[in-house]
Amino acid sequence: MAVQQRRVSKSRKGMRKSHQALKSPTTGVCKQCGKPVQPHRVCKSCGYYNGKKVIDVK
C-alpha cells in the first residue's frame, strides 16, 4: 500500500484539482425554431432533429 511521504501543500493540491471543475453543457441553435438545444438531441420546443419532425410537441 502507498504511504504518503510528506504533506501536500494547498497550492499543489489546488493545481491538481484545477481540472475537475464542472463545465456548462455545449449548446447550439435549433434550425427550425431558433431556441438553444444540445447537439445530437431532439429539440424540446419544436420536436425537430436534423431537419425532420421526430416527435409531436403540444
mmCIF file of the N, C-alpha and C atoms, coordinates in Angstrom:
data_MODEL
# 
_entry.id   MODEL 
# 
loop_
_atom_site.group_PDB 
_atom_site.id 
_atom_site.type_symbol 
_atom_site.label_atom_id 
_atom_site.label_alt_id 
_atom_site.label_comp_id 
_atom_site.label_asym_id 
_atom_site.label_entity_id 
_atom_site.label_seq_id 
_atom_site.pdbx_PDB_ins_code 
_atom_site.Cartn_x 
_atom_site.Cartn_y 
_atom_site.Cartn_z 
_atom_site.occupancy 
_atom_site.B_iso_or_equiv 
_atom_site.pdbx_formal_charge 
_atom_site.auth_seq_id 
_atom_site.auth_comp_id 
_atom_site.auth_asym_id 
_atom_site.auth_atom_id 
_atom_site.pdbx_PDB_model_num 
ATOM 1   N N  . MET A 1 1  ? 0.828   -1.178 0.000   1.00 0.00 ? 1  MET A N  1 
ATOM 2   C CA . MET A 1 1  ? 0.000   0.000  0.000   1.00 0.00 ? 1  MET A CA 1 
ATOM 3   C C  . MET A 1 1  ? 0.875   1.245  0.000   1.00 0.00 ? 1  MET A C  1 
ATOM 4   N N  . ALA A 1 2  ? 0.464   2.287  -0.728  1.00 0.00 ? 2  ALA A N  1 
ATOM 5   C CA . ALA A 1 2  ? 1.239   3.515  -0.792  1.00 0.00 ? 2  ALA A CA 1 
ATOM 6   C C  . ALA A 1 2  ? 1.068   4.315  0.491   1.00 0.00 ? 2  ALA A C  1 
ATOM 7   N N  . VAL A 1 3  ? 2.169   4.887  0.967   1.00 0.00 ? 3  VAL A N  1 
ATOM 8   C CA . VAL A 1 3  ? 2.162   5.696  2.175   1.00 0.00 ? 3  VAL A CA 1 
ATOM 9   C C  . VAL A 1 3  ? 2.670   7.088  1.809   1.00 0.00 ? 3  VAL A C  1 
ATOM 10  N N  . GLN A 1 4  ? 1.962   8.088  2.249   1.00 0.00 ? 4  GLN A N  1 
ATOM 11  C CA . GLN A 1 4  ? 2.336   9.468  1.963   1.00 0.00 ? 4  GLN A CA 1 
ATOM 12  C C  . GLN A 1 4  ? 3.667   9.793  2.633   1.00 0.00 ? 4  GLN A C  1 
ATOM 13  N N  . GLN A 1 5  ? 4.614   10.345 1.881   1.00 0.00 ? 5  GLN A N  1 
ATOM 14  C CA . GLN A 1 5  ? 5.930   10.651 2.416   1.00 0.00 ? 5  GLN A CA 1 
ATOM 15  C C  . GLN A 1 5  ? 5.992   12.035 3.054   1.00 0.00 ? 5  GLN A C  1 
ATOM 16  N N  . ARG A 1 6  ? 5.301   13.015 2.427   1.00 0.00 ? 6  ARG A N  1 
ATOM 17  C CA . ARG A 1 6  ? 5.261   14.353 3.025   1.00 0.00 ? 6  ARG A CA 1 
ATOM 18  C C  . ARG A 1 6  ? 3.950   15.018 2.651   1.00 0.00 ? 6  ARG A C  1 
ATOM 19  N N  . ARG A 1 7  ? 3.570   16.004 3.423   1.00 0.00 ? 7  ARG A N  1 
ATOM 20  C CA . ARG A 1 7  ? 2.291   16.672 3.267   1.00 0.00 ? 7  ARG A CA 1 
ATOM 21  C C  . ARG A 1 7  ? 2.221   17.415 1.930   1.00 0.00 ? 7  ARG A C  1 
ATOM 22  N N  . VAL A 1 8  ? 1.064   17.369 1.284   1.00 0.00 ? 8  VAL A N  1 
ATOM 23  C CA . VAL A 1 8  ? 0.847   18.082 0.027   1.00 0.00 ? 8  VAL A CA 1 
ATOM 24  C C  . VAL A 1 8  ? 0.344   19.483 0.366   1.00 0.00 ? 8  VAL A C  1 
ATOM 25  N N  . SER A 1 9  ? 0.991   20.497 -0.181  1.00 0.00 ? 9  SER A N  1 
ATOM 26  C CA . SER A 1 9  ? 0.616   21.874 0.126   1.00 0.00 ? 9  SER A CA 1 
ATOM 27  C C  . SER A 1 9  ? -0.736  22.222 -0.499  1.00 0.00 ? 9  SER A C  1 
ATOM 28  N N  . LYS A 1 10 ? -1.344  23.285 0.002   1.00 0.00 ? 10 LYS A N  1 
ATOM 29  C CA . LYS A 1 10 ? -2.625  23.744 -0.524  1.00 0.00 ? 10 LYS A CA 1 
ATOM 30  C C  . LYS A 1 10 ? -2.493  24.154 -1.981  1.00 0.00 ? 10 LYS A C  1 
ATOM 31  N N  . SER A 1 11 ? -1.368  24.752 -2.316  1.00 0.00 ? 11 SER A N  1 
ATOM 32  C CA . SER A 1 11 ? -1.134  25.201 -3.692  1.00 0.00 ? 11 SER A CA 1 
ATOM 33  C C  . SER A 1 11 ? -1.053  24.015 -4.648  1.00 0.00 ? 11 SER A C  1 
ATOM 34  N N  . ARG A 1 12 ? -0.283  23.012 -4.278  1.00 0.00 ? 12 ARG A N  1 
ATOM 35  C CA . ARG A 1 12 ? -0.133  21.836 -5.142  1.00 0.00 ? 12 ARG A CA 1 
ATOM 36  C C  . ARG A 1 12 ? -1.450  21.079 -5.271  1.00 0.00 ? 12 ARG A C  1 
ATOM 37  N N  . LYS A 1 13 ? -2.194  20.968 -4.178  1.00 0.00 ? 13 LYS A N  1 
ATOM 38  C CA . LYS A 1 13 ? -3.484  20.300 -4.215  1.00 0.00 ? 13 LYS A CA 1 
ATOM 39  C C  . LYS A 1 13 ? -4.452  21.069 -5.114  1.00 0.00 ? 13 LYS A C  1 
ATOM 40  N N  . GLY A 1 14 ? -4.429  22.406 -5.018  1.00 0.00 ? 14 GLY A N  1 
ATOM 41  C CA . GLY A 1 14 ? -5.289  23.230 -5.856  1.00 0.00 ? 14 GLY A CA 1 
ATOM 42  C C  . GLY A 1 14 ? -4.955  23.109 -7.327  1.00 0.00 ? 14 GLY A C  1 
ATOM 43  N N  . MET A 1 15 ? -3.647  23.052 -7.642  1.00 0.00 ? 15 MET A N  1 
ATOM 44  C CA . MET A 1 15 ? -3.233  22.895 -9.045  1.00 0.00 ? 15 MET A CA 1 
ATOM 45  C C  . MET A 1 15 ? -3.681  21.550 -9.602  1.00 0.00 ? 15 MET A C  1 
ATOM 46  N N  . ARG A 1 16 ? -3.652  20.507 -8.786  1.00 0.00 ? 16 ARG A N  1 
ATOM 47  C CA . ARG A 1 16 ? -4.065  19.185 -9.237  1.00 0.00 ? 16 ARG A CA 1 
ATOM 48  C C  . ARG A 1 16 ? -5.569  19.145 -9.477  1.00 0.00 ? 16 ARG A C  1 
ATOM 49  N N  . LYS A 1 17 ? -6.330  19.802 -8.612  1.00 0.00 ? 17 LYS A N  1 
ATOM 50  C CA . LYS A 1 17 ? -7.793  19.772 -8.720  1.00 0.00 ? 17 LYS A CA 1 
ATOM 51  C C  . LYS A 1 17 ? -8.352  20.829 -9.665  1.00 0.00 ? 17 LYS A C  1 
ATOM 52  N N  . SER A 1 18 ? -7.509  21.645 -10.274 1.00 0.00 ? 18 SER A N  1 
ATOM 53  C CA . SER A 1 18 ? -7.994  22.726 -11.131 1.00 0.00 ? 18 SER A CA 1 
ATOM 54  C C  . SER A 1 18 ? -8.713  22.216 -12.381 1.00 0.00 ? 18 SER A C  1 
ATOM 55  N N  . HIS A 1 19 ? -8.475  20.976 -12.764 1.00 0.00 ? 19 HIS A N  1 
ATOM 56  C CA . HIS A 1 19 ? -9.091  20.419 -13.967 1.00 0.00 ? 19 HIS A CA 1 
ATOM 57  C C  . HIS A 1 19 ? -10.401 19.687 -13.674 1.00 0.00 ? 19 HIS A C  1 
ATOM 58  N N  . GLN A 1 20 ? -10.822 19.634 -12.408 1.00 0.00 ? 20 GLN A N  1 
ATOM 59  C CA . GLN A 1 20 ? -12.002 18.865 -12.047 1.00 0.00 ? 20 GLN A CA 1 
ATOM 60  C C  . GLN A 1 20 ? -13.278 19.702 -12.003 1.00 0.00 ? 20 GLN A C  1 
ATOM 61  N N  . ALA A 1 21 ? -13.205 20.969 -12.371 1.00 0.00 ? 21 ALA A N  1 
ATOM 62  C CA . ALA A 1 21 ? -14.373 21.846 -12.293 1.00 0.00 ? 21 ALA A CA 1 
ATOM 63  C C  . ALA A 1 21 ? -15.443 21.395 -13.292 1.00 0.00 ? 21 ALA A C  1 
ATOM 64  N N  . LEU A 1 22 ? -16.707 21.611 -12.940 1.00 0.00 ? 22 LEU A N  1 
ATOM 65  C CA . LEU A 1 22 ? -17.814 21.277 -13.834 1.00 0.00 ? 22 LEU A CA 1 
ATOM 66  C C  . LEU A 1 22 ? -17.899 22.303 -14.949 1.00 0.00 ? 22 LEU A C  1 
ATOM 67  N N  . LYS A 1 23 ? -18.184 21.855 -16.140 1.00 0.00 ? 23 LYS A N  1 
ATOM 68  C CA . LYS A 1 23 ? -18.320 22.735 -17.296 1.00 0.00 ? 23 LYS A CA 1 
ATOM 69  C C  . LYS A 1 23 ? -19.779 22.777 -17.724 1.00 0.00 ? 23 LYS A C  1 
ATOM 70  N N  . SER A 1 24 ? -20.189 23.906 -18.239 1.00 0.00 ? 24 SER A N  1 
ATOM 71  C CA . SER A 1 24 ? -21.564 24.014 -18.718 1.00 0.00 ? 24 SER A CA 1 
ATOM 72  C C  . SER A 1 24 ? -21.722 23.193 -19.996 1.00 0.00 ? 24 SER A C  1 
ATOM 73  N N  . PRO A 1 25 ? -22.886 22.599 -20.210 1.00 0.00 ? 25 PRO A N  1 
ATOM 74  C CA . PRO A 1 25 ? -23.075 21.784 -21.409 1.00 0.00 ? 25 PRO A CA 1 
ATOM 75  C C  . PRO A 1 25 ? -23.055 22.639 -22.663 1.00 0.00 ? 25 PRO A C  1 
ATOM 76  N N  . THR A 1 26 ? -22.540 22.079 -23.740 1.00 0.00 ? 26 THR A N  1 
ATOM 77  C CA . THR A 1 26 ? -22.487 22.808 -25.001 1.00 0.00 ? 26 THR A CA 1 
ATOM 78  C C  . THR A 1 26 ? -23.885 22.898 -25.601 1.00 0.00 ? 26 THR A C  1 
ATOM 79  N N  . THR A 1 27 ? -24.170 24.020 -26.219 1.00 0.00 ? 27 THR A N  1 
ATOM 80  C CA . THR A 1 27 ? -25.473 24.209 -26.847 1.00 0.00 ? 27 THR A CA 1 
ATOM 81  C C  . THR A 1 27 ? -25.290 24.783 -28.239 1.00 0.00 ? 27 THR A C  1 
ATOM 82  N N  . GLY A 1 28 ? -26.228 24.443 -29.086 1.00 0.00 ? 28 GLY A N  1 
ATOM 83  C CA . GLY A 1 28 ? -26.315 25.013 -30.416 1.00 0.00 ? 28 GLY A CA 1 
ATOM 84  C C  . GLY A 1 28 ? -27.661 25.686 -30.567 1.00 0.00 ? 28 GLY A C  1 
ATOM 85  N N  . VAL A 1 29 ? -27.995 26.052 -31.783 1.00 0.00 ? 29 VAL A N  1 
ATOM 86  C CA . VAL A 1 29 ? -29.267 26.713 -32.052 1.00 0.00 ? 29 VAL A CA 1 
ATOM 87  C C  . VAL A 1 29 ? -30.089 25.826 -32.961 1.00 0.00 ? 29 VAL A C  1 
ATOM 88  N N  . CYS A 1 30 ? -31.353 25.622 -32.608 1.00 0.00 ? 30 CYS A N  1 
ATOM 89  C CA . CYS A 1 30 ? -32.259 24.827 -33.443 1.00 0.00 ? 30 CYS A CA 1 
ATOM 90  C C  . CYS A 1 30 ? -32.498 25.553 -34.761 1.00 0.00 ? 30 CYS A C  1 
ATOM 91  N N  . LYS A 1 31 ? -32.415 24.826 -35.859 1.00 0.00 ? 31 LYS A N  1 
ATOM 92  C CA . LYS A 1 31 ? -32.596 25.445 -37.178 1.00 0.00 ? 31 LYS A CA 1 
ATOM 93  C C  . LYS A 1 31 ? -34.053 25.789 -37.462 1.00 0.00 ? 31 LYS A C  1 
ATOM 94  N N  . GLN A 1 32 ? -34.976 25.118 -36.784 1.00 0.00 ? 32 GLN A N  1 
ATOM 95  C CA . GLN A 1 32 ? -36.398 25.356 -37.031 1.00 0.00 ? 32 GLN A CA 1 
ATOM 96  C C  . GLN A 1 32 ? -36.935 26.527 -36.212 1.00 0.00 ? 32 GLN A C  1 
ATOM 97  N N  . CYS A 1 33 ? -36.690 26.490 -34.878 1.00 0.00 ? 33 CYS A N  1 
ATOM 98  C CA . CYS A 1 33 ? -37.307 27.493 -34.010 1.00 0.00 ? 33 CYS A CA 1 
ATOM 99  C C  . CYS A 1 33 ? -36.316 28.490 -33.434 1.00 0.00 ? 33 CYS A C  1 
ATOM 100 N N  . GLY A 1 34 ? -35.004 28.227 -33.523 1.00 0.00 ? 34 GLY A N  1 
ATOM 101 C CA . GLY A 1 34 ? -34.007 29.169 -33.058 1.00 0.00 ? 34 GLY A CA 1 
ATOM 102 C C  . GLY A 1 34 ? -33.718 29.120 -31.572 1.00 0.00 ? 34 GLY A C  1 
ATOM 103 N N  . LYS A 1 35 ? -34.268 28.156 -30.858 1.00 0.00 ? 35 LYS A N  1 
ATOM 104 C CA . LYS A 1 35 ? -34.019 28.045 -29.423 1.00 0.00 ? 35 LYS A CA 1 
ATOM 105 C C  . LYS A 1 35 ? -32.757 27.218 -29.180 1.00 0.00 ? 35 LYS A C  1 
ATOM 106 N N  . PRO A 1 36 ? -32.100 27.421 -28.021 1.00 0.00 ? 36 PRO A N  1 
ATOM 107 C CA . PRO A 1 36 ? -30.892 26.641 -27.731 1.00 0.00 ? 36 PRO A CA 1 
ATOM 108 C C  . PRO A 1 36 ? -31.211 25.168 -27.505 1.00 0.00 ? 36 PRO A C  1 
ATOM 109 N N  . VAL A 1 37 ? -30.363 24.298 -28.045 1.00 0.00 ? 37 VAL A N  1 
ATOM 110 C CA . VAL A 1 37 ? -30.565 22.858 -27.939 1.00 0.00 ? 37 VAL A CA 1 
ATOM 111 C C  . VAL A 1 37 ? -29.190 22.192 -27.887 1.00 0.00 ? 37 VAL A C  1 
ATOM 112 N N  . GLN A 1 38 ? -29.084 21.088 -27.136 1.00 0.00 ? 38 GLN A N  1 
ATOM 113 C CA . GLN A 1 38 ? -27.832 20.356 -27.072 1.00 0.00 ? 38 GLN A CA 1 
ATOM 114 C C  . GLN A 1 38 ? -27.600 19.631 -28.397 1.00 0.00 ? 38 GLN A C  1 
ATOM 115 N N  . PRO A 1 39 ? -26.344 19.482 -28.801 1.00 0.00 ? 39 PRO A N  1 
ATOM 116 C CA . PRO A 1 39 ? -26.069 18.783 -30.056 1.00 0.00 ? 39 PRO A CA 1 
ATOM 117 C C  . PRO A 1 39 ? -26.496 17.312 -30.000 1.00 0.00 ? 39 PRO A C  1 
ATOM 118 N N  . HIS A 1 40 ? -26.951 16.788 -31.103 1.00 0.00 ? 40 HIS A N  1 
ATOM 119 C CA . HIS A 1 40 ? -27.380 15.396 -31.260 1.00 0.00 ? 40 HIS A CA 1 
ATOM 120 C C  . HIS A 1 40 ? -28.565 15.051 -30.364 1.00 0.00 ? 40 HIS A C  1 
ATOM 121 N N  . ARG A 1 41 ? -29.441 16.027 -30.110 1.00 0.00 ? 41 ARG A N  1 
ATOM 122 C CA . ARG A 1 41 ? -30.650 15.816 -29.324 1.00 0.00 ? 41 ARG A CA 1 
ATOM 123 C C  . ARG A 1 41 ? -31.841 16.400 -30.080 1.00 0.00 ? 41 ARG A C  1 
ATOM 124 N N  . VAL A 1 42 ? -33.023 15.853 -29.836 1.00 0.00 ? 42 VAL A N  1 
ATOM 125 C CA . VAL A 1 42 ? -34.248 16.390 -30.428 1.00 0.00 ? 42 VAL A CA 1 
ATOM 126 C C  . VAL A 1 42 ? -34.590 17.686 -29.710 1.00 0.00 ? 42 VAL A C  1 
ATOM 127 N N  . CYS A 1 43 ? -35.021 18.690 -30.453 1.00 0.00 ? 43 CYS A N  1 
ATOM 128 C CA . CYS A 1 43 ? -35.412 19.966 -29.863 1.00 0.00 ? 43 CYS A CA 1 
ATOM 129 C C  . CYS A 1 43 ? -36.687 19.760 -29.053 1.00 0.00 ? 43 CYS A C  1 
ATOM 130 N N  . LYS A 1 44 ? -36.672 20.213 -27.793 1.00 0.00 ? 44 LYS A N  1 
ATOM 131 C CA . LYS A 1 44 ? -37.821 20.008 -26.915 1.00 0.00 ? 44 LYS A CA 1 
ATOM 132 C C  . LYS A 1 44 ? -38.966 20.948 -27.241 1.00 0.00 ? 44 LYS A C  1 
ATOM 133 N N  . SER A 1 45 ? -38.685 22.074 -27.880 1.00 0.00 ? 45 SER A N  1 
ATOM 134 C CA . SER A 1 45 ? -39.748 23.037 -28.131 1.00 0.00 ? 45 SER A CA 1 
ATOM 135 C C  . SER A 1 45 ? -40.489 22.778 -29.441 1.00 0.00 ? 45 SER A C  1 
ATOM 136 N N  . CYS A 1 46 ? -39.802 22.283 -30.473 1.00 0.00 ? 46 CYS A N  1 
ATOM 137 C CA . CYS A 1 46 ? -40.487 22.073 -31.751 1.00 0.00 ? 46 CYS A CA 1 
ATOM 138 C C  . CYS A 1 46 ? -40.534 20.601 -32.183 1.00 0.00 ? 46 CYS A C  1 
ATOM 139 N N  . GLY A 1 47 ? -39.655 19.741 -31.632 1.00 0.00 ? 47 GLY A N  1 
ATOM 140 C CA . GLY A 1 47 ? -39.695 18.317 -31.960 1.00 0.00 ? 47 GLY A CA 1 
ATOM 141 C C  . GLY A 1 47 ? -38.923 17.929 -33.203 1.00 0.00 ? 47 GLY A C  1 
ATOM 142 N N  . TYR A 1 48 ? -38.088 18.821 -33.739 1.00 0.00 ? 48 TYR A N  1 
ATOM 143 C CA . TYR A 1 48 ? -37.323 18.519 -34.941 1.00 0.00 ? 48 TYR A CA 1 
ATOM 144 C C  . TYR A 1 48 ? -35.927 18.032 -34.584 1.00 0.00 ? 48 TYR A C  1 
ATOM 145 N N  . TYR A 1 49 ? -35.378 17.151 -35.422 1.00 0.00 ? 49 TYR A N  1 
ATOM 146 C CA . TYR A 1 49 ? -33.992 16.711 -35.327 1.00 0.00 ? 49 TYR A CA 1 
ATOM 147 C C  . TYR A 1 49 ? -33.465 16.516 -36.735 1.00 0.00 ? 49 TYR A C  1 
ATOM 148 N N  . ASN A 1 50 ? -32.366 17.169 -37.046 1.00 0.00 ? 50 ASN A N  1 
ATOM 149 C CA . ASN A 1 50 ? -31.713 17.049 -38.352 1.00 0.00 ? 50 ASN A CA 1 
ATOM 150 C C  . ASN A 1 50 ? -32.662 17.425 -39.489 1.00 0.00 ? 50 ASN A C  1 
ATOM 151 N N  . GLY A 1 51 ? -33.521 18.433 -39.265 1.00 0.00 ? 51 GLY A N  1 
ATOM 152 C CA . GLY A 1 51 ? -34.426 18.913 -40.298 1.00 0.00 ? 51 GLY A CA 1 
ATOM 153 C C  . GLY A 1 51 ? -35.670 18.085 -40.490 1.00 0.00 ? 51 GLY A C  1 
ATOM 154 N N  . LYS A 1 52 ? -35.912 17.098 -39.650 1.00 0.00 ? 52 LYS A N  1 
ATOM 155 C CA . LYS A 1 52 ? -37.084 16.230 -39.787 1.00 0.00 ? 52 LYS A CA 1 
ATOM 156 C C  . LYS A 1 52 ? -37.903 16.254 -38.508 1.00 0.00 ? 52 LYS A C  1 
ATOM 157 N N  . LYS A 1 53 ? -39.215 16.181 -38.638 1.00 0.00 ? 53 LYS A N  1 
ATOM 158 C CA . LYS A 1 53 ? -40.127 16.122 -37.491 1.00 0.00 ? 53 LYS A CA 1 
ATOM 159 C C  . LYS A 1 53 ? -40.033 14.736 -36.878 1.00 0.00 ? 53 LYS A C  1 
ATOM 160 N N  . VAL A 1 54 ? -39.630 14.666 -35.608 1.00 0.00 ? 54 VAL A N  1 
ATOM 161 C CA . VAL A 1 54 ? -39.424 13.390 -34.954 1.00 0.00 ? 54 VAL A CA 1 
ATOM 162 C C  . VAL A 1 54 ? -40.513 13.098 -33.931 1.00 0.00 ? 54 VAL A C  1 
ATOM 163 N N  . ILE A 1 55 ? -40.878 14.111 -33.123 1.00 0.00 ? 55 ILE A N  1 
ATOM 164 C CA . ILE A 1 55 ? -41.900 13.917 -32.106 1.00 0.00 ? 55 ILE A CA 1 
ATOM 165 C C  . ILE A 1 55 ? -42.921 15.048 -32.215 1.00 0.00 ? 55 ILE A C  1 
ATOM 166 N N  . ASP A 1 56 ? -44.117 14.771 -31.769 1.00 0.00 ? 56 ASP A N  1 
ATOM 167 C CA . ASP A 1 56 ? -45.162 15.803 -31.724 1.00 0.00 ? 56 ASP A CA 1 
ATOM 168 C C  . ASP A 1 56 ? -45.086 16.517 -30.382 1.00 0.00 ? 56 ASP A C  1 
ATOM 169 N N  . VAL A 1 57 ? -45.024 17.837 -30.434 1.00 0.00 ? 57 VAL A N  1 
ATOM 170 C CA . VAL A 1 57 ? -44.966 18.655 -29.216 1.00 0.00 ? 57 VAL A CA 1 
ATOM 171 C C  . VAL A 1 57 ? -46.268 19.384 -29.074 1.00 0.00 ? 57 VAL A C  1 
ATOM 172 N N  . LYS A 1 58 ? -46.830 19.343 -27.892 1.00 0.00 ? 58 LYS A N  1 
ATOM 173 C CA . LYS A 1 58 ? -48.118 20.008 -27.665 1.00 0.00 ? 58 LYS A CA 1 
ATOM 174 C C  . LYS A 1 58 ? -47.949 21.496 -27.460 1.00 0.00 ? 58 LYS A C  1 
# 
